Amino acid sequence: MNDLRLEVSVDDQQLRVLRGGELLRTFTISTAAKGVGTTPGSHRTPTGRFVVVQKIGEGMPAGTIFKSREPVGHWQAGEACDRDLVLTRILRISGLEAENANTFDRFIYFHGTNREDLLGTPASCGCIRLSNSDIIELHDLVEPGAEVFIAPPVRKRGKLIFFDCDSTLSSIEGIDELARARGPEVFRQVELLTNRAMNGEVPIAEVFGRRMEIIRPDRATADSVARLYVDTVVPGVAEVVARLKSQGWTPVILSGGFAPLIHPLAEHLGIHHVEAVPLHFHEDGSYAGYGSDYPTTYNGGKPEIIRQWKAAIHPQSVVMVGDGVSDLESKPEVDLFIGFGGVVAREAVRKGADLWLESMNDWPDLDLP
C-alpha cells in the first residue's frame, strides 16, 4: 500500500514527503515563474489534489535528457544551456479535481533540472523542478498512487509591471509595418484601421481580423518586422527595464501585436514574459492565421490577462504602461497606470493616466511597495 503523501508549498518553494503524520523529507523546488493556474498553454503550475500515475527514468544516469518522456541525450552538470531541460527522472501526475483534471494532458511533472541554481525560486514553465540528486531520491521513495497536494499561494510576492509594445517600447506599430511591406494601398487601409482602434473609435475585435485578411503576412515579412522592433527601441527603454529589474520588478510585455515578432525585442531587453497574439505559418512560410481568440485581440483583453497574472502570483504592486485606449482599459486592475506619449500622444490616454510621460528618460521612481 502506498501511504506516502507529497505536499508542495508554492509560497515556500518546498516539497514535503509525509507518511501519516511523520515528515520524512523536505526538498527545495521550483514551481512556475508565471505562478499558478490550470489553463492549457499558460506555463503555470496547477494547484489542488493530484495522484502520481507514472514513473519514468528508473536506472538512467543523472543528467539524462528526456523529450516526450524518452531519453534523448545527456546533460553534464555545469554545462550552459538556455533551454528548460527535463532531466534524470520524471514523476507524472494527474489531477483529481474538475479544475485540474487537464494536468495529465498538460504534461506537468516532477523532474530534475539543468537550472539547479534557481531552485528555491519560482522559475519553471509549469512543472515542479528538483535537483537531479533529489529527484532520484524522490523517485525511489514514491510509487504510483501516491497522493499529491499543491497548495495555492497565499502570500504576496513580487511586483509586476506591464508594458505595451508598439509605440511604447518600440516606435513602430508592427501591424502597420506588416502592411507597409504589402504596398502603399494596403498600408493606407491598415494604418487607418489601427489608428481608429487605438483612439477608441471602433472596437479592436472589429478591426483585427479585417487587417489580417488584408495583409496575410508571410514568415519572411514577419521576421523582417521582428528585426525592425529591435532597431527602433524607444530611447531610454533599455535603461528603464534594467533599473526596474534591479528594484525587484518583473516586466511583462502585454501587446495586441504578434508574439513571434515581439520575442526578439523581449530578449534584447531582458524581458522573459510576453503576452501577445500567436501568429501561424504553413511549412512553406505562407500565412496560416493568428490566435483569433487571444485576449488582446478584443477590448477588455489586457485587463483580463492582468487579472490572470494577479491571481497566479499575488503581486504586491501592479503597474501598466502604454499609449493606447486598450492599455487605459487596464487602469481598474492596476495600482498605477502610466500613459506614454513619446511616440504617439493620445489625448484620451493622457487625460485618463495616473502619470503621463513623453520620454522614457524621465522615468520616475515608483513609490509603491
N, C-alpha and C positions, 0 to 999 in steps of 0.2 A: 504493500500500500504506500502511495506517495503522499506523505504528510507534510512536505515542505511547502512553505508559502514565501513568495517573493514580494517585497514591498518597496516600491520606488517613490522617493520623495523628489519631486521636481524642484521644490524650494531649496532643499539641502544638497541636491545633486548626489544622492546616495541611494544605494540598493541594500536593503537588509534581507538576510535569509533567516527564516524562523522555522522552528519545529515546535508546534504547540505554542507555548508562551516563551520558549527559550530562543534567545538570539544566538545564532550560530556564527554569523559572519556579516561584516559590513564592507561594501565595496564603493569606491568613488567612481562616478559615472559621468556621462554627458548625455543629456536629452537634447531636444531640438533647439537650435538657435532662434527659431521663429516661435518658440513657445509650444502651447498645447492646442490640439484640435483634431477633428476626425474627418475633415473634408479631403477627398482624394486629391492628390497633387499639391496639397498645402505645405508639405515638408514640415509638418508639426507632429508632436508626439501625442498619441491618443491617451485618454485617461479613463479610469474605471476598472472593472473586473475583467480578467483575461485568464486563459489557460495555456500552458506550454503544450504545443501539439507536435513539434518536430525538433529533433537534434541532428545537427549536421557538422561534420568535420572530425569525428572520432578518429584519433590516431594520426591525424595530419600534423605536420610540424608547425610550430608557432610561426606566424607570418604568412601562412598560406592565404593567397588572394582568392576570394570567391566572387564569381559573377553568375547571376541567376542560380545561385546556390551550388555551383560546380567549381572545383578548383581549377584555376587558370594560370597560376604563377606563384611567385614568392616575393615577399617584401622583406628587406633587411632593415633591422632597427637602425634609425638614424638616416635612412635613405629619404631624400627630399621627394615629395610628391604633392601635386596641387589638387589631387582628387581625394574624395572621401571613400577610402577602401574598406571593404568588408573582409575582415581578416580572422584567421585562426579557427574559430568555432562560431556556430550560429545556433541560437535558440529561437525558434519561430513561435509566435503567439497568435491566438485567435480571440476575438472579443466575445464577451458573454452578455452584452447589453445591446439594446437597439441602436444606440448612437455609435458604438464602436464595433458593430458587427462586421464592418468592412475592413477591419485591421489585417486579417489574413491576406486579403486581396491587395492591400496597400504594401505588403511586404515589410512589415515592421518586425524587427528582430532585436534581440540582444546579440551583440557581436564585438569582436576585437577591432581595434582601430590603429591606423597609422598616425593619428593625432593624439597620442597619449599626453602630449604637453597641454592639451586643452581639457583634460579630464578635471571635473570639479566645476566646470562652467558649461552652460547650455551652448552646444556647438555643432550638434549633429544635424542631419537632414530629415530627422523624424525618428530614427531608430534610437536604441539605448546602447551607447558605446561603453566598453570596459577596456582596461589594459589587456594585452594579449596573454599575460600570465593569469590575470583574474578570470578571463572568460574560460580558460582551460579548467580552472578550479570550479567555477560555477557549472560548467558543462558536466563535470564529473559528479557534482552533487545532485543535480536536478534530473528528473525523469519526466517524460510526457505525462500530462495530467496534473502537474504542479500548478497551484493557483498563483496568480499574479494580480497585484493591485497597484495601479499607478495613481497616486494621489494628485489631484489638481493643485496648482499653486494657490496660495492664499496671501503670500507676502508680496508687496510691490517691488518691482525690480527694474532698474534702469530708466533711461529717458529716451523717448523716440522723437525724431524729427523727420518729417516727410517733406520731400522736395518734388514739386512738379519738375518736368524736364524741359520741354520745349519753351523757349523764351524765358527760362528761369535759370537752368544750369547751362544750357546752350542757347545761342542767339538765333537758332533756326527753329522752324516748325517742320518736323520730319515729314508729315503728310504732304506739306507744300513742296518739299524737295523731291519726294517721290513723284509728285505731279509734274514738277518742272522738267524732270527727265523725259516725260512723255510729250513735251512740246508746249508752246505758249498758250494754246487754246485750252488744253487740259489744265494747265497751271491756273489760268484765269478762273475757270469754273470752280476748281477745288479751293483756291485761296478765298474766294467769296464765301463759300460754304463754311470754311474754317473760321473766318472772322465773325460770321453771323452766330456760329455756335459759341465761340469764346466770349462774345459780347452778351450772350444770354438771350439773343433774339429768337433762336429756334432751338428745340431740344437736340442734345448731342446725338441721341439714338436715331433721330430723323436723318441726320446728315452722314453718319458714319458709314453705313452701307452704301449710300449713294456715291460717296467719294471713292470707296474701294472698287466699286463696279466701273467707275470712270477710269481709274488708274490701272488696276490689275498689275501691280509691280512684280517683276521677276527677282530672282535671288541676286543677280549681279547688281541691279539697281539698289536693292536693299543694302548690300554690302558697301556700295559707294556712299550711301547716305549715312551708314553707321560710321564710316571714317570721317564724314563731314561733321557729325556730332562732336567728335573728339577735337577736330580742328577749330571748332567755333565755341569752345568753352567760354562762358562769360567771365571777364576779368575778376579775379578775387575769389572765385568759387573754390578752387583747389585749396586755398589757404583757409577758407571758412570751414570746409569739410574736415580738414586736418585738425583745426582748432576745436571743433565740436567733438570729434572723436577723442581728443586728449582730455576733454572735460566730461567724458562718460556718456556722451550721446550716441545713439545708434541711428545713423542716417538710412533712410529708405527712399528710393525713387518711386514716386507714385504718379503714373502717367497714363494718359489716353493714347500715347504713342505705342510703338510696337517693340516688344521685348527684344527680339534679335538685333534691332537697330540700336537699342539703348545699352545693352550689356557691355559693349566695348567702352563706352563712356563711363559706365559704373566702375569697371575695372580700372580705368585710367585714374579715376578719382578715389579709388579705395573704398567704394561703397559695395557692400556684399549682398544687399537685398534690393530687388527690382520687382515692382508690381506694375506690369504693363501688359498690353494686349498680345496674345500669341499671333504669330504670322506663319502661314504654312506654304510650302512649295512642293511641287512634284519632283521626282528624281531628276528630271531634265532641267530643273531650276525655274520652271514656269509657275505662275501664281496658282495656289490651291486653296485660297481662302484665309480667313482670320477667325479668331476666337470671338464670334459674334455675341456670345453670352457672357463675355468677361465684363466685370462690373464697370470698368472705366469707359465702356462703350456707350453708357447711358447716364443721364443725370441722376445724381444720388449715388453713383458708384464709388466715388472716392470716400465719402463718409462711411459707406458700407465696409470698405477694406480697412479703414482706420478702426472701426468697431471690432473687426476680426482680430486685428493686432492687439487692441486693448484687452480683449477677452483672453487672448493667448498668453500674454506675458505680464499683465497687471503693471504697466509702467507708472513711474512716479509722476512724470510730466510728458505732455504730448504737444508738439508744435507742427504747424503746416506752413509751407512757404510756396507761393505760386502767383501766377499772373492772371489767371482766368476765372470766370464765374464758376466753373466746375470745381475749382480749388476753394473758392469762397464758400461753397456749399458745405465744406467740412468744418466751418467755424464752430458749430454747436458741439462738435466731437473733440475739440482740442482746447488746450489751455491758452494758446496764443496763436492767432493767425497773422502771418506776416505777408502783406501784399508786396509783390515785386514789380516795379515799373521801369526797370533798367533797359528793357528791350522794347516792350510794348506797354504803355501806361493806359490801363482801362479804368475809367472813372468809377464804375460800379465797384470795382475791387478796391480802389483807393479809399472810397467812402466807407466800405464795409470792413476794412482791415483794422486790426488792433494796432498794427505797426506798419508803416509804409517805408519801403526802401527803393531808391533809384540807383544804388550802386552796392555791389557786394563788398566793396572796400569800406563801406560804412557799417558793416555788420556790428550789431550791439552785443554787449554782454547780456545773456539771457538770465534774468533774475528769477529763476524758477528752481524748485527743489532739485 
